[in-house]
Amino acid sequence: MASSVSLYEVLGVPVSANGSEIKAAYRRLARTWHPDVVSVNQKEMSADRFMRIQAAYSTLSDPNQRADYDRNLRRWNRPFTTMEATATVVASYGFSSYGANRNWETDQC
């Protein structure tokens, strides 16, 4: 789900919601957006919406998957400082600080 909308927002629940609140939100939304319930001209839109609702519920109703999701959510929503952002980008591409102080123009000789 590559979207800027969190799974909590898909279900319309707060991050602090417990399992029964998540289940109740899922059931309410499923009754509204299930493709078998909507009119014919809304089936395609409702199918897409229902799949997002189903995926959100599947993740948030499983304690282990929810914990992983929450960790990633906090990681991506955490504000970066400039140095943190640079270090994260450099590390993600596998670069180290080796050779950081070298002058490649004069070292070519």
C-alpha positions as CSV (number, residue, x, y, z in Angstrom):
1,M,0.0,0.0,0.0
2,A,2.1,2.9,-1.2
3,S,0.0,5.7,-0.1
4,S,0.4,8.7,2.2
5,V,-2.8,7.6,4.0
6,S,-2.1,5.4,7.1
7,L,-4.0,2.2,7.7
8,Y,-5.5,3.9,10.8
9,E,-6.9,6.6,8.5
10,V,-8.3,4.0,6.1
11,L,-10.3,2.5,9.0
12,G,-11.0,5.9,10.6
13,V,-9.6,5.0,14.0
14,P,-7.0,6.6,16.1
15,V,-3.5,5.1,16.5
16,S,-4.4,4.2,20.1
17,A,-7.5,2.2,19.0
18,N,-7.8,-1.3,20.6
19,G,-8.7,-4.5,18.8
20,S,-12.4,-4.2,19.3
21,E,-12.5,-0.6,18.0
22,I,-10.5,-1.7,14.9
23,K,-12.9,-4.6,14.4
24,A,-16.0,-2.4,14.8
25,A,-14.6,0.1,12.3
26,Y,-13.8,-2.6,9.8
27,R,-17.3,-4.1,10.0
28,R,-19.0,-0.7,9.7
29,L,-16.9,0.1,6.6
30,A,-17.3,-3.3,5.1
31,R,-21.1,-3.0,5.3
32,T,-20.8,0.3,3.5
33,W,-18.2,-0.4,0.8
34,H,-18.4,-4.2,0.1
35,P,-18.9,-4.6,-3.7
36,D,-22.0,-6.7,-3.2
37,V,-23.7,-3.9,-1.3
38,V,-23.1,-0.9,-3.5
39,S,-25.0,0.1,-6.7
40,V,-23.8,-1.2,-10.0
41,N,-22.2,2.1,-11.1
42,Q,-20.0,2.2,-7.9
43,K,-18.7,-1.4,-8.0
44,E,-15.3,-0.6,-9.4
45,M,-14.6,2.2,-6.9
46,S,-16.0,0.3,-4.0
47,A,-13.9,-2.8,-4.9
48,D,-10.7,-0.7,-4.7
49,R,-11.9,0.9,-1.4
50,F,-12.9,-2.4,0.1
51,M,-9.5,-3.9,-0.7
52,R,-7.8,-1.1,1.1
53,I,-10.1,-1.5,4.1
54,Q,-9.5,-5.3,4.1
55,A,-5.7,-4.8,3.9
56,A,-5.8,-2.3,6.7
57,Y,-7.9,-4.6,8.9
58,S,-5.7,-7.6,8.1
59,T,-2.6,-5.7,9.3
60,L,-4.0,-3.9,12.3
61,S,-5.9,-6.9,13.7
62,D,-2.8,-9.0,13.9
63,P,-0.7,-7.9,16.9
64,N,2.7,-8.8,15.3
65,Q,1.9,-7.1,12.0
66,R,0.5,-4.1,13.8
67,A,3.7,-3.7,15.9
68,D,5.8,-3.9,12.7
69,Y,3.6,-1.4,11.0
70,D,3.6,1.0,14.0
71,R,7.4,0.8,14.1
72,N,7.7,1.7,10.4
73,L,5.0,4.4,10.7
74,R,7.0,6.1,13.5
75,R,10.2,5.8,11.6
76,W,8.8,7.5,8.5
77,N,6.9,10.1,10.4
78,R,9.8,11.1,12.6
79,P,11.2,14.5,11.7
80,F,14.8,14.4,10.5
81,T,17.6,16.8,11.2
82,T,19.8,17.5,8.2
83,M,22.7,15.3,9.5
84,E,20.3,12.4,10.3
85,A,18.8,12.7,6.8
86,T,22.2,12.7,5.2
87,A,23.4,9.8,7.2
88,T,20.3,7.8,6.5
89,V,20.5,8.3,2.8
90,V,24.2,7.5,2.7
91,A,23.8,4.4,4.8
92,S,20.8,3.2,2.7
93,Y,23.0,3.2,-0.4
94,G,25.7,1.3,1.3
95,F,28.3,4.1,1.3
96,S,30.7,4.5,4.1
97,S,32.7,7.5,5.1
98,Y,35.8,5.9,3.5
99,G,37.5,8.5,1.4
100,A,35.4,11.4,2.6
101,N,38.4,13.6,3.1
102,R,40.1,12.8,-0.2
103,N,40.5,15.2,-3.0
104,W,39.9,13.1,-6.1
105,E,41.2,15.8,-8.5
106,T,44.7,15.7,-7.0
107,D,44.7,12.0,-6.0
108,Q,44.4,10.8,-9.7
109,C,48.2,11.3,-10.3
